[in-house]
Each structure stands twice: as structure tokens, then as C-alpha cells.
């Protein structure tokens, strides 16, 4: 595939993500994030996204382990959800779609306050679903980038 086709594919994919703004996949802050990337750090966006993915996956695994315990420590669950929500509020995630992850985390914390294990397990599944959807879309973006 030649460079022109690659660039068109990238532009088409970005356009599609912008059209999905109401779903929280991409907003105008993505352009601002791209502007932070320059010749001295051409992999900036990819590096920040990779760190976000790694941190979030560790937190999701820790949440799963904590909720698998016989006696659930809801304060620990809340602390992990709070940390995940914070990660989802950083510039990379707000710019490229983890706003949806953040929104589910807000509901998750409310359920956690009720010490509702079943509700927490449902919220964990929702958070995972939103996270992996965002991750998938970003990985596709980085492949055509």
C-alpha cells in the first residue's frame, strides 16, 4: 500500500471516530494531543496511550482479584475504581474516548458505596467492555497512523 493510501485510510478512520463523538470515542482534544507530538518525540501519543492501557489493565485485574474474594474489601475496590477513573480523566483518555470508561467508573463507585458485590461485578464487566472497546479503536488508529 502506498503512502497516499495509508494517509487516506488514516484520515478516513479519524473522520469516522469524530462522527462517533456522541459515543465518546474521539473529540477535538485529540487534535490538541497530536499537536504535542513533534519530531523530537514522534511516538508521543502512542507512548501515552500505551501507558494508559498498561495501567488500566493492571487496575482491572486487581479489581477482579479483589471482587473474587469471599469477603470483599469495598474500600479497596473503591480505591481501585477511583484510580481507574483518575487515569481515565487524563488528557489522553478524555481526548480519545475513555470518557466512557470514566462515566462507568462514576456509577461503579456509587454501587461500591452500597457494598453491593453483584452490582460491582456488573460494573466491572461494563468498565472492561468500555475499556477494551476504546483500546481496540486506538490500536486500529495506531496501525493506520
C-alpha positions in Angstrom: 0.0 0.0 0.0 1.5 3.4 -0.9 1.8 6.4 1.3 -1.2 8.2 -0.2 -3.5 5.3 0.5 -2.2 5.0 4.1 -2.8 8.7 4.7 -6.3 8.5 3.2 -7.0 5.4 5.4 -5.8 7.3 8.5 -7.9 10.4 7.6 -11.0 8.2 6.9 -10.6 6.4 10.2 -10.1 9.7 12.2 -13.2 11.1 10.4 -15.2 8.1 11.4 -14.2 8.5 15.0 -15.1 12.1 15.0 -18.5 11.2 13.7 -18.9 8.9 16.7 -18.2 11.7 19.1 -21.6 11.2 20.8 -20.3 7.7 21.7 -17.2 9.2 23.3 -14.5 7.8 21.0 -12.9 11.0 19.8 -13.2 14.7 20.4 -11.5 17.9 19.4 -8.9 17.4 22.2 -7.4 14.6 20.1 -6.1 17.3 17.7 -4.6 19.1 20.7 -2.9 15.9 21.8 -1.5 15.3 18.4 0.0 18.8 18.5 2.1 17.9 21.5 3.8 15.3 19.3 6.7 16.6 17.3 9.9 15.5 15.5 11.7 15.2 18.9 9.1 12.8 20.2 7.3 11.3 17.2 5.8 8.4 19.3 4.3 10.7 22.0 0.6 9.8 21.5 1.4 6.1 21.2 3.6 6.1 24.3 1.0 7.9 26.4 -1.8 5.6 25.2 0.4 2.5 25.9 1.0 3.6 29.5 -2.8 4.2 29.9 -3.5 0.7 28.6 -1.0 -0.9 30.8 -2.1 0.9 34.0 -5.7 0.3 33.3 -5.3 -3.4 32.6 -3.4 -3.8 35.9 -6.2 -2.0 37.7 -8.9 -4.1 36.1 -7.0 -7.3 37.0 -6.6 -6.1 40.6 -10.4 -5.2 40.7 -11.2 -8.7 39.5 -9.0 -10.3 42.2 -10.4 -8.1 44.9 -14.0 -8.9 43.9 -13.3 -12.6 43.7 -12.5 -12.7 47.5 -15.1 -14.3 49.8 -15.1 -11.1 52.0 -14.8 -8.2 49.6 -12.9 -5.2 50.8 -15.2 -2.5 49.3 -12.8 0.3 50.4 -10.1 -1.4 48.3 -12.5 -1.8 45.4 -13.4 1.9 45.7 -9.8 2.9 45.8 -9.0 0.9 42.6 -12.1 2.3 40.8 -11.1 5.8 41.9 -7.6 5.3 40.5 -9.0 4.0 37.2 -11.4 6.9 37.0 -8.4 9.2 37.5 -6.5 7.5 34.8 -9.5 7.9 32.5 -9.6 11.6 33.2 -6.1 12.4 32.0 -5.6 14.2 28.7 -5.0 11.0 26.6 -8.2 9.3 27.7 -10.5 12.3 27.6 -9.1 13.1 24.1 -9.6 9.7 22.6 -12.6 8.1 24.2 -12.0 6.9 27.8 -14.6 9.4 28.9 -17.0 6.4 28.6 -14.7 4.4 31.0 -14.7 7.4 33.4 -18.5 7.6 33.3 -18.9 3.9 34.1 -16.4 4.3 37.0 -18.6 7.0 38.5 -21.5 4.6 38.6 -19.2 1.8 39.8 -18.2 3.9 42.8 -21.8 4.6 43.7 -22.5 0.8 43.7 -19.4 0.2 45.7 -20.7 2.6 48.4 -23.7 0.3 48.7 -21.3 -2.7 49.3 -23.2 -4.5 46.6 -20.9 -7.3 45.3 -23.2 -8.4 42.4 -23.6 -4.7 41.3 -19.8 -4.2 41.5 -19.3 -7.3 39.3 -21.7 -6.0 36.7 -20.0 -2.6 36.8 -16.6 -4.3 36.4 -17.9 -6.0 33.3 -19.1 -2.7 31.9 -15.8 -1.0 32.6 -13.9 -3.8 30.9 -16.2 -3.6 27.9 -15.8 0.1 27.5 -12.0 0.0 28.1 -11.4 -2.8 25.6 -13.6 -1.0 23.0 -11.6 2.2 23.4 -8.3 0.2 23.3 -9.4 -1.6 20.1 -10.3 1.6 18.4 -7.0 3.2 19.4 -5.0 0.2 18.3 -6.7 0.4 14.9 -5.9 4.1 14.7 -2.2 3.5 15.5 -2.0 0.8 12.9 -3.1 3.2 10.1 -1.2 6.1 11.6 
